Amino acid sequence: MTICKKATVALLSVVLSFSTFALNLEQAMDSLSQAKAQGVVGEQADGYLGVVKNEGNATEIAQLINQARKAQYQKVSAESNVPLSEVEKKAGSKAQEKTPAGQYIKQQGQWLKK
C-alpha cells in the first residue's frame, strides 16, 4: 500500500471513529439537565442554549438542542403568524424564568448564576 493510500485509510478511520462518539438529539436531551447543573450550558434570552464553559460535550449538546428548538420555534411562528424573533424572545424569557437557582442565564451579554 502506498503512503498516500495509508494516509487516506488512517484519515477515514479517524473520521468514522468521531461519528461513533457524536451525540444524537435524544442523548443531548438526556444530558441537558446534568450539563446545566454542572454549569457548562445555560439559557440565553434569545431562546437558545449557550455554552458557559466549553467542557465535555457542552457545545454539541447546545447545538443539537438549539437545532430542535429552532425547528419548533419556526413551526410555532408559522402556525401563529408571529415573527420568529418574537417566538424566540418569549421562549427565552420563559426558559430563564424556569431556570433553577444555581444554574446559569445570560443577560446583557454576561453569564450570571441565578
N, C-alpha and C positions, 0 to 999 in steps of 0.2 A: 504494500500500500504506500502510495506516495505521501510526502509530508502534507501536501495540500488536502488530500483525502482524509488523513488522520486528523488534521485540524478541523475539518468540516464535521467529521463524526464526533469529535470531542465537543465542539460547539453545539451541535444538535443535542447531544446527551445532556449538556448543561441546561439548555433551553427547555427541554422536555422535563427535566427534574424540577425546574421552577414551577411548572404548571401543577405538579403534584402538591406543592406547598401553598398554592394560591387558595384563598378562601372563596366560598360561594356566598350568596346573599344570606342563606339560612345560617351558615356558620358565623357570618358577620353579625347577624341579629342576635344569635346566641351569645356572642362575645361582647355585645354592646354594653350591658349593664356593668360588667366587670371592668371594661375599658373606662367607663365613666367613673366608677368607684376608684379606680387607680389614678384618675386624673390625667389620662392620656388623650381623651377626647372630651369635648364639651359642646354645649348648644350655643349657636350663634343667633343673632337677631334676624338673620335672613332666612331662617327655617332649615338651615343645614347644619350638619356637624362640622366641627373644626378640630384640628389636631393641636392639642395643648402641648404635649411632649411627643416628639417623634420616636416612640419606643414600640418594640414588638410589631404588632400588626395594625397599629393605630391608623396609619394612612390608608391602608387597604380597607379597614372597617369603615372609615369615614367615606371613602369613595363609593363603595358598594351601597351603603345605606343612602348616601346622597343621591345616587342614580335612581334608586327606588322611590325616594321622596320626591324627586323632581318629576318622575312619571306620574305619581299620584297628584301632585300639585297641578300639573298640566291637565289632568283629567278633571279635577275639581274646577279649574279655571274655565275649561271649555263647557262643562255642564252648567255652571252657574253664571257664565258670561261676566266673570270678574277677571280683571287683569292678573296675569301670573304673579307679578310683583306684589300685588295685594294679598294673594293667597299665601305666598312665601312669608311675607311680613307677619300675617296673622298666625301662621303656623309657628314661626319663630318665637313670637310673643307667648303663645301657649306653652311651647316646649320649655322656654326659660322659666315661666311661672311654675311649671310642674317639676322643675329640677330640684332634687332634694338638697338640703344643706350639706355642705362639704364637697359638692361637685362644682364643676366649672361652667360659667356662662361668659360669653364675650359681649361686652358693652363698650361702646365708643372706642373700639379697636384694642381693648385691653381684656385679657383673661382675668376674671375675678372668681374667687372661691365664694360660692353662695353661702 
